[in-house]
Amino acid sequence: MHAMMLKKLKKPLEWVELPDQEPDTGEIRVKVSACGVCRTDLHVVDGELPDPKVPIIPGHEIVGRIDAIGTGVDGLHMGERVGIPWLGHTCGVCPYCLRHQENLCDHPIFTGYTRNGGFATAAVADARFAFPLGDVGSDVELAPLLCAGLIGWRSLAIAGEGKKLGLYGFGAAAHIVAQIAKWQGKSVFAFTRPGDIATQKFARSLGVVWAGGSDEMPPEPLDAAIIYATVGGLVPLALKAVCKGGRVVCAGIHMSDIPSFAYALLWEERQLVSVANLTRQDGIDFLGQAPQMGIVVKTTSYPLQKANEALADLRAGRFEGAAVLMP
Protein backbone atom coordinates (compact mmCIF):
# COMPACT_ATOMS: atom_id res chain seq x y z
CA MET A 1 0.00 0.00 0.00
CA HIS A 2 0.97 3.64 -0.43
CA ALA A 3 0.14 6.54 1.86
CA MET A 4 0.82 10.17 2.67
CA MET A 5 2.24 9.96 6.19
CA LEU A 6 2.89 12.59 8.85
CA LYS A 7 6.28 11.71 10.32
CA LYS A 8 6.85 14.91 12.25
CA LEU A 9 4.37 17.52 13.48
CA LYS A 10 4.22 20.79 11.55
CA LYS A 11 6.03 19.21 8.59
CA PRO A 12 4.68 18.18 5.16
CA LEU A 13 3.28 14.70 4.70
CA GLU A 14 5.60 12.19 3.02
CA TRP A 15 4.78 9.66 0.31
CA VAL A 16 5.56 6.18 1.68
CA GLU A 17 5.19 2.55 0.67
CA LEU A 18 4.11 0.21 3.47
CA PRO A 19 3.39 -3.53 3.78
CA ASP A 20 -0.27 -4.45 3.40
CA GLN A 21 -1.87 -4.74 6.84
CA GLU A 22 -4.10 -7.70 7.51
CA PRO A 23 -7.25 -7.03 9.56
CA ASP A 24 -7.24 -8.43 13.07
CA THR A 25 -10.23 -9.90 14.93
CA GLY A 26 -13.24 -7.61 14.53
CA GLU A 27 -11.56 -5.52 11.82
CA ILE A 28 -11.98 -4.93 8.12
CA ARG A 29 -9.62 -3.62 5.48
CA VAL A 30 -10.89 -1.36 2.73
CA LYS A 31 -9.44 -0.34 -0.57
CA VAL A 32 -9.79 3.43 -0.31
CA SER A 33 -11.58 5.08 -3.22
CA ALA A 34 -11.94 8.59 -1.73
CA CYS A 35 -10.96 10.38 1.47
CA GLY A 36 -12.14 13.83 2.43
CA VAL A 37 -9.71 16.44 3.72
CA CYS A 38 -11.02 17.93 6.96
CA ARG A 39 -9.90 20.92 9.00
CA THR A 40 -9.23 18.44 11.81
CA ASP A 41 -6.52 16.97 9.58
CA LEU A 42 -4.91 20.42 9.63
CA HIS A 43 -5.11 20.48 13.43
CA VAL A 44 -3.37 17.09 13.53
CA VAL A 45 -0.63 18.13 11.10
CA ASP A 46 -0.13 21.47 12.83
CA GLY A 47 0.21 19.86 16.27
CA GLU A 48 -2.84 21.67 17.66
CA LEU A 49 -4.38 18.51 19.15
CA PRO A 50 -2.85 16.78 22.18
CA ASP A 51 -0.99 13.45 22.08
CA PRO A 52 -1.22 12.46 18.42
CA LYS A 53 0.21 9.11 17.34
CA VAL A 54 3.18 10.02 15.16
CA PRO A 55 4.02 8.78 12.61
CA ILE A 56 0.39 8.73 11.49
CA ILE A 57 -1.58 8.55 8.26
CA PRO A 58 -4.25 11.29 8.51
CA GLY A 59 -7.73 11.15 7.04
CA HIS A 60 -11.08 10.25 8.61
CA GLU A 61 -13.64 10.75 5.84
CA ILE A 62 -12.95 7.43 4.16
CA VAL A 63 -15.00 5.74 1.47
CA GLY A 64 -13.84 2.36 0.27
CA ARG A 65 -14.75 -1.20 -0.51
CA ILE A 66 -13.97 -4.09 1.81
CA ASP A 67 -11.18 -6.30 0.48
CA ALA A 68 -10.34 -8.27 3.63
CA ILE A 69 -12.34 -9.27 6.71
CA GLY A 70 -10.97 -10.42 10.06
CA THR A 71 -12.54 -13.08 12.23
CA GLY A 72 -15.61 -12.23 14.31
CA VAL A 73 -17.07 -9.68 11.88
CA ASP A 74 -20.80 -9.92 11.24
CA GLY A 75 -23.08 -7.99 8.90
CA LEU A 76 -20.45 -6.87 6.36
CA HIS A 77 -19.27 -8.63 3.22
CA MET A 78 -16.42 -8.53 0.72
CA GLY A 79 -16.75 -5.78 -1.87
CA GLU A 80 -19.27 -3.80 0.18
CA ARG A 81 -18.90 -0.02 0.13
CA VAL A 82 -18.44 1.43 3.62
CA GLY A 83 -17.55 4.72 5.25
CA ILE A 84 -14.98 5.04 8.03
CA PRO A 85 -15.41 8.13 10.25
CA TRP A 86 -13.39 9.99 12.92
CA LEU A 87 -14.56 7.86 15.84
CA GLY A 88 -12.73 4.59 15.30
CA HIS A 89 -13.19 2.70 18.58
CA THR A 90 -14.57 3.16 22.10
CA CYS A 91 -13.92 1.19 25.25
CA GLY A 92 -17.57 0.32 25.93
CA VAL A 93 -17.09 0.23 29.72
CA CYS A 94 -16.44 3.80 30.89
CA PRO A 95 -19.32 5.81 32.42
CA TYR A 96 -19.90 7.70 29.17
CA CYS A 97 -20.10 4.58 27.03
CA LEU A 98 -22.49 3.01 29.53
CA ARG A 99 -24.68 6.14 29.32
CA HIS A 100 -24.77 5.87 25.50
CA GLN A 101 -22.45 8.88 25.18
CA GLU A 102 -19.71 7.08 23.32
CA ASN A 103 -18.59 10.34 21.71
CA LEU A 104 -17.25 11.26 25.17
CA CYS A 105 -15.52 7.90 25.79
CA ASP A 106 -12.58 8.07 28.20
CA HIS A 107 -10.47 5.73 26.05
CA PRO A 108 -11.33 6.36 22.39
CA ILE A 109 -9.36 5.72 19.23
CA PHE A 110 -9.68 8.28 16.44
CA THR A 111 -9.14 7.58 12.76
CA GLY A 112 -6.27 9.57 11.31
CA TYR A 113 -5.18 10.78 14.75
CA THR A 114 -4.51 7.82 17.03
CA ARG A 115 -4.84 5.12 14.37
CA ASN A 116 -3.90 5.29 10.70
CA GLY A 117 -6.47 6.85 8.44
CA GLY A 118 -7.42 7.22 4.81
CA PHE A 119 -4.74 9.33 3.13
CA ALA A 120 -3.72 5.98 1.67
CA THR A 121 -4.65 3.31 -0.82
CA ALA A 122 -5.92 1.04 1.97
CA ALA A 123 -7.10 1.39 5.57
CA VAL A 124 -7.94 -0.99 8.41
CA ALA A 125 -10.84 -0.20 10.74
CA ASP A 126 -12.90 -1.61 13.59
CA ALA A 127 -15.84 -3.14 11.72
CA ARG A 128 -18.32 -1.94 14.37
CA PHE A 129 -17.47 1.66 13.53
CA ALA A 130 -17.82 1.39 9.75
CA PHE A 131 -21.03 2.53 8.08
CA PRO A 132 -22.52 0.63 5.11
CA LEU A 133 -23.09 3.21 2.37
CA GLY A 134 -25.13 1.31 -0.18
CA ASP A 135 -24.93 2.15 -3.88
CA VAL A 136 -26.47 5.64 -4.02
CA GLY A 137 -24.11 8.56 -4.58
CA SER A 138 -20.54 8.84 -5.78
CA ASP A 139 -17.57 8.04 -3.57
CA VAL A 140 -16.28 11.62 -3.85
CA GLU A 141 -19.59 13.16 -2.82
CA LEU A 142 -20.07 10.76 0.09
CA ALA A 143 -16.62 11.22 1.65
CA PRO A 144 -17.26 14.70 3.18
CA LEU A 145 -20.49 13.43 4.75
CA LEU A 146 -18.42 11.24 7.09
CA CYS A 147 -17.20 14.19 9.16
CA ALA A 148 -18.35 17.53 7.77
CA GLY A 149 -21.80 16.02 7.35
CA LEU A 150 -21.88 14.01 10.58
CA ILE A 151 -20.54 16.77 12.84
CA GLY A 152 -22.83 19.16 11.01
CA TRP A 153 -25.77 16.88 11.72
CA ARG A 154 -24.89 16.57 15.41
CA SER A 155 -24.31 20.30 15.82
CA LEU A 156 -27.62 21.03 14.08
CA ALA A 157 -29.44 18.75 16.51
CA ILE A 158 -27.75 20.41 19.50
CA ALA A 159 -28.65 23.85 18.11
CA GLY A 160 -32.30 23.02 18.76
CA GLU A 161 -35.61 23.48 17.00
CA GLY A 162 -35.39 27.22 16.31
CA LYS A 163 -36.22 28.32 12.78
CA LYS A 164 -33.59 31.05 12.32
CA LEU A 165 -30.09 29.57 12.22
CA GLY A 166 -26.75 31.32 11.79
CA LEU A 167 -23.67 29.52 10.46
CA TYR A 168 -20.28 31.10 11.19
CA GLY A 169 -17.61 29.86 8.79
CA PHE A 170 -19.03 28.62 5.50
CA GLY A 171 -16.78 25.71 4.58
CA ALA A 172 -17.28 21.97 4.19
CA ALA A 173 -19.60 21.44 7.18
CA ALA A 174 -21.64 24.62 6.84
CA HIS A 175 -22.36 24.18 3.15
CA ILE A 176 -23.82 20.74 3.95
CA VAL A 177 -25.68 21.90 7.07
CA ALA A 178 -27.22 24.83 5.22
CA GLN A 179 -28.90 22.37 2.87
CA ILE A 180 -30.05 20.08 5.70
CA ALA A 181 -31.46 23.03 7.66
CA LYS A 182 -33.30 24.31 4.59
CA TRP A 183 -34.73 20.79 4.08
CA GLN A 184 -35.94 20.98 7.70
CA GLY A 185 -37.72 24.26 6.99
CA LYS A 186 -35.23 26.58 8.71
CA SER A 187 -34.02 29.97 7.50
CA VAL A 188 -30.23 30.03 7.29
CA PHE A 189 -27.96 33.06 7.74
CA ALA A 190 -24.35 32.61 6.56
CA PHE A 191 -21.38 34.45 8.07
CA THR A 192 -18.04 34.43 6.22
CA ARG A 193 -14.71 36.17 6.54
CA PRO A 194 -15.35 39.92 6.19
CA GLY A 195 -15.23 40.88 2.54
CA ASP A 196 -15.40 37.30 1.22
CA ILE A 197 -17.92 38.10 -1.48
CA ALA A 198 -17.29 34.85 -3.41
CA THR A 199 -18.19 32.62 -0.44
CA GLN A 200 -21.23 34.76 0.34
CA LYS A 201 -22.38 34.28 -3.25
CA PHE A 202 -21.79 30.53 -2.90
CA ALA A 203 -23.88 30.48 0.29
CA ARG A 204 -26.75 32.29 -1.44
CA SER A 205 -26.63 29.74 -4.26
CA LEU A 206 -27.47 27.08 -1.64
CA GLY A 207 -30.57 28.92 -0.50
CA VAL A 208 -29.49 30.91 2.56
CA VAL A 209 -31.70 33.93 3.18
CA TRP A 210 -28.81 36.25 4.09
CA ALA A 211 -25.03 36.15 3.76
CA GLY A 212 -22.52 38.64 5.13
CA GLY A 213 -19.29 39.06 7.03
CA SER A 214 -18.77 37.70 10.52
CA ASP A 215 -18.33 41.28 11.69
CA GLU A 216 -21.91 42.10 10.66
CA MET A 217 -25.14 41.60 12.56
CA PRO A 218 -27.92 39.61 10.86
CA PRO A 219 -31.02 41.52 9.78
CA GLU A 220 -33.02 39.87 12.57
CA PRO A 221 -32.15 38.02 15.82
CA LEU A 222 -31.27 34.34 15.43
CA ASP A 223 -32.70 31.43 17.39
CA ALA A 224 -29.36 29.64 17.28
CA ALA A 225 -25.89 29.90 15.77
CA ILE A 226 -23.28 27.26 15.00
CA ILE A 227 -19.62 28.24 14.81
CA TYR A 228 -17.57 26.09 12.42
CA ALA A 229 -14.67 28.53 12.11
CA THR A 230 -11.81 28.03 14.55
CA VAL A 231 -11.83 31.64 15.72
CA GLY A 232 -12.73 32.10 19.39
CA GLY A 233 -13.44 35.75 18.79
CA LEU A 234 -16.64 34.75 16.98
CA VAL A 235 -18.25 33.54 20.21
CA PRO A 236 -19.17 37.00 21.58
CA LEU A 237 -20.37 38.04 18.12
CA ALA A 238 -22.62 34.98 17.85
CA LEU A 239 -24.00 35.51 21.37
CA LYS A 240 -24.83 39.07 20.37
CA ALA A 241 -26.65 37.81 17.28
CA VAL A 242 -28.96 35.30 19.01
CA CYS A 243 -32.21 36.21 20.71
CA LYS A 244 -33.11 35.69 24.36
CA GLY A 245 -32.96 31.98 25.12
CA GLY A 246 -30.85 31.45 22.00
CA ARG A 247 -28.07 28.91 21.75
CA VAL A 248 -24.53 29.17 20.35
CA VAL A 249 -22.85 25.89 19.42
CA CYS A 250 -19.07 25.61 18.99
CA ALA A 251 -18.66 22.75 16.54
CA GLY A 252 -14.90 22.52 16.06
CA ILE A 253 -12.47 20.18 17.81
CA HIS A 254 -10.04 23.09 18.18
CA MET A 255 -10.62 26.82 18.57
CA SER A 256 -8.46 29.79 19.44
CA ASP A 257 -9.01 31.30 22.88
CA ILE A 258 -12.38 32.93 23.47
CA PRO A 259 -11.94 36.56 24.54
CA SER A 260 -13.63 37.88 27.65
CA PHE A 261 -17.05 39.38 27.09
CA ALA A 262 -19.72 41.15 29.07
CA TYR A 263 -22.07 38.92 31.05
CA ALA A 264 -24.94 40.78 29.38
CA LEU A 265 -24.26 38.80 26.18
CA LEU A 266 -24.94 35.52 28.02
CA TRP A 267 -27.73 36.75 30.23
CA GLU A 268 -31.42 36.19 29.40
CA GLU A 269 -30.81 32.44 29.27
CA ARG A 270 -28.59 32.37 26.23
CA GLN A 271 -26.55 29.17 26.09
CA LEU A 272 -23.01 28.42 24.94
CA VAL A 273 -22.27 24.73 24.27
CA SER A 274 -19.80 22.57 22.35
CA VAL A 275 -19.95 19.49 20.16
CA ALA A 276 -17.51 16.62 20.67
CA ASN A 277 -17.00 13.88 18.08
CA LEU A 278 -19.97 11.78 17.00
CA THR A 279 -21.77 8.59 17.89
CA ARG A 280 -22.52 5.62 15.69
CA GLN A 281 -26.19 6.46 16.09
CA ASP A 282 -25.51 9.88 14.56
CA GLY A 283 -24.11 8.09 11.53
CA ILE A 284 -27.05 5.72 11.26
CA ASP A 285 -29.57 8.55 11.58
CA PHE A 286 -27.87 10.96 9.20
CA LEU A 287 -26.66 8.59 6.49
CA GLY A 288 -30.05 6.87 6.49
CA GLN A 289 -31.86 10.13 5.72
CA ALA A 290 -29.22 11.88 3.60
CA PRO A 291 -30.45 10.48 0.25
CA GLN A 292 -33.85 12.13 0.84
CA MET A 293 -32.36 15.54 1.68
CA GLY A 294 -31.12 16.36 -1.79
CA ILE A 295 -27.69 17.40 -0.51
CA VAL A 296 -25.31 18.59 -3.21
CA VAL A 297 -21.73 18.38 -1.94
CA LYS A 298 -19.33 20.81 -3.64
CA THR A 299 -15.96 19.09 -3.91
CA THR A 300 -12.48 19.74 -5.27
CA SER A 301 -10.53 16.55 -6.01
CA TYR A 302 -6.78 16.01 -5.64
CA PRO A 303 -4.60 12.98 -6.34
CA LEU A 304 -3.46 11.31 -3.13
CA GLN A 305 0.14 12.41 -3.72
CA LYS A 306 -1.01 16.05 -3.64
CA ALA A 307 -2.38 15.84 -0.10
CA ASN A 308 -0.06 18.63 1.03
CA GLU A 309 -1.45 20.88 -1.69
CA ALA A 310 -5.00 20.07 -0.58
CA LEU A 311 -4.15 20.90 3.04
CA ALA A 312 -2.52 24.17 1.99
CA ASP A 313 -5.54 25.13 -0.11
CA LEU A 314 -7.85 24.31 2.80
CA ARG A 315 -5.78 26.46 5.15
CA ALA A 316 -5.89 29.36 2.70
CA GLY A 317 -9.58 28.96 1.81
CA ARG A 318 -8.85 28.50 -1.88
CA PHE A 319 -11.86 26.30 -2.70
CA GLU A 320 -15.57 26.13 -1.92
CA GLY A 321 -17.07 23.18 -0.10
CA ALA A 322 -14.78 20.22 0.59
CA ALA A 323 -11.52 18.75 -0.71
CA VAL A 324 -11.29 15.04 -1.48
CA LEU A 325 -8.22 12.89 -2.12
CA MET A 326 -8.38 10.21 -4.81
CA PRO A 327 -5.88 7.32 -4.41
N, C-alpha and C positions, 0 to 999 in steps of 0.2 A: 504494500500500500504506500501511497504518497500523502504527504500532509504539509501544511504550513504551520510550523511549530514556534511557540514562544519559548526561547531558551533563557532569556534574561529580561526582567521587567524594564519597560521603557525603551526597548530596542525593537527593531523590525522583526517580523516573523521570518523564519527560515524554511526554505523548501527542503524536505527530508524524505528519505525512503526508509520504511520501517518493515519489519516482518509482519505478516498477516497475524492478527490476534484471533485466537479461537474463543468463542463464547463459553463462559463457565456455566455452572448450574444456575438456572433461572435467567440466563442472559440470551440475547440475540445479537447477531451481527448484521448490519445493513450495508449494502452498497449505496453510498451517498449519491443522490442525483441532484440535490440542491441544498444549500445551507444559507440561511439569512445572516446578514451582518447587523448586529444589534449594538446599541450604545453601551450595553453592559460589556460587550467584547472590548470596547475602548477602555472601560474602567479596569478590566483585567490587565490589558496590555500596559496601561499607564500606571499600574501599581496602586490604584485608588481603592481597591478592595483588600481587606485583610487576609493574610495567610493563603495566598493562592498556591496551587501545586505547580511548581515550575521544575522542569520543563512541562509545558501543557499545550495541547492542541485546542484552541478556542472553538467557539461555535456551538449554539444551543437552539437553533431553529432548523432542525435537520429533517429532511424528507429523503427517504430511501426505501429500498426493497430488501426484504430479509433474504440473506444468502447463506446463513448458518444459524442453527438453533441449538442451544445447550439443553441439557437434561432438565426435566421438571418444568418445562414451559408449556402452558395450556392456552388454547384460544387463538394462537397465531400460527401461520403456516408459511412455508417457503414461497418466496416471490411476492408476498403481500406487501403493499405499500403502507408504511407507518411513518409517524412523526415522533421525533425525540425532542423533548422540551428541556428547559433549564433545570427543573427539579428532577434529578436522576435517581434518587434513592432516599428513603427515610427509615428511621430505626424501628418505628412501629410500637415502641414501648415507653417512650417518654410521655410526660403529662399532656403535651400538645397533640401528639399522635393519637393518644387515647381519647382526647376530646374532639377528634376529627378536625384538628387544625394542623395537618401535616405540613402546611407551608411554613409553620413556625417550629418545626422539628429541631430538637437540641443537637442532633447528630446527622445532619443531611449530607448528601453528596450532590454537587451541582455540575451539570454537563458543561464542559468547556471552561471550568474553573477549578474544580477539585477532581474531575475525571475527564479524560480526553473527549473532545467534542467533534464537531462536524466539518471543520476546515480541513477536510481529508477525503480520500476516495472511499474510505470505509470507517465505520464506527461501531463500537460495542456498547450495548445499553442493557439495563435491567428491564426485562420484558414487561414487568408490571407497570412501568412508567412510560411505555410506548403507546401511542394512540393509533389505532387503525384509521386510515384516511379514506378508504374506499377508492373509487375510480373517478369521482367528479373533481374537476379542477386540475390545473397544471401544477407540476412540482414547484416551479418558480413562484407561482402565485400563492401556493399553500405555505411555503416556508415561513414568511413573515407572520403568519397567523399563530405560529407556535410560541412566540413570545410577545411581539408587538400586539398581536391580536388577543392572546390570552391575558396578558397583564392589562391590556385595555379593557377587556371584558370584566375582569375582577374589579378594576378601579371604577368602572361605570356602575357596577352593582353597589359598591361602597358609597358612591356619590349620592345614591338615593333616588327617589321617585320624582324629584323636581323636573319641571318641563323646560327650564332655561339653564343650559349647561355651557360653561366656558371651558375651553381647552387652551392651556398655555404651553407653547411649543408644538408646532404643527409638523411633526416628522412621521416616522413609520407608525407609531402607535396611534397618534391623534388622527391621522388620515383614515385609519380603519375605524376608530371609535366614532368619528363624526358620522360615518355611514350607518353604523349600528344604532347610534342615538337617533338619527333621522328615521330609521326603520321603526324605532320604538315610539315615534311621534314627538320627539323632543326638538326644541329649537337650539341650534348650536352656534356659539360665538367663538371665533378663532382668534388667538393672540399669537403673533409672531415676533421675531426680532424687529425692533423699530426700523421702519423704512424698508422692510423686506416685501416690496410690492409683488414680486413674482410668487412668493409663497401665499400671500393673501389672495391673489388671483386663483391659485391652485385650490385653496380652501373653498372659495366661492363656487368653483366648478363642481365641488362635491356636495353643494347644497347648504352650506352654512348661511345663516341669515345676516351675519355681520363678521367682518374680518378687519383687524387693525393691529397696531403695535402693542406690545406688552406694557408700554408706558401710557397707554390710553385707557379710559374707562369705557365700558360698554354702554350702549344707548339706554339700557334699562338694567336694574339690579338682577343678578343671577341667583338661581336657586342653589347652584353648586358649581364648583370649578375643580378641574383636574390639572395638576401641574406635571407635565412630562419633561419639560426642560430641567436641566440640572442646576439651575440658578436659584439659590436660596433667597435672593432678593425679591423673587416673584411672590413669595408667601404673603408679605404685607399687602402687596398690590391685589392679590386674589381675594384676601380677606376684605379689603375695601370694596371689591366689586360684588360680593355676595350680599344678599338681603339678610335681614334678621332670621336667625335659625338656619342660615345657610351653611354649607359644608365645603371645606377645601381639602382635597385629597392630593397628597404628594405620592406620585406613582413611580418614582425612580428608585433604584437600589443605592444610588449615590447622589448627593446634592451638596453644593457648597454651603457654608454656614449661613443660617438664617439670621438676618440682622435683628436687633431689638426693635420692637414696635410698641405703640401705645396700646394699653389694655382695651381702650375703646374699640379697637378693630376686632377684638375677640368677643367683647361683651355682646349682650342680646342673644346669647345662646348660639353664636357661631361656633363651628367645630373645625378643628384642624387634625387630620388623621393621615396615616401612611398606609401604603400597600406593600406587603412583603411576599414575594414569590408567587406561587400558585398552588392549587391542589389538583389532584387528578380529576376530581369532580368538576372543577372549572373547565378542564379540557373536554370532558364528556359533554357538558352542557353547551359550551360554545361551539365546538366542532360539529356537534349534532344539529345545531340550528343554523350554522353559517351558510349552508347552501341556499337557505330560504331568504337570507338577508340581502342578497344581491350585491355583496361587497366586491368592489373592483380595487384590487391591490396594485398600486403604481410601483413598478420595480425597475431597477437598473442592474443588469447582469454583468458579472466580471468572471473571467477564468479564475480557477482556484489559485493559480500562481500569482495573480494580481491582488491577493488579499490585502497586502499593505496599501495598495492604491485605493481599494475600497474603503479601508479604515480611514485613510487620509481624507478622502472625499466626504465621508460621513462627518468627520471632525470639523471640516470646513463648511458643511452644509451645501455641497455642490450638486446635490440631486434632490428630487422630490420623492416622497414615499420611502421605499426601502431598497437596500442593496442586497443582492443575492449572489453567492458564489456558485459556479458551475464546475464540478470536477471534470 
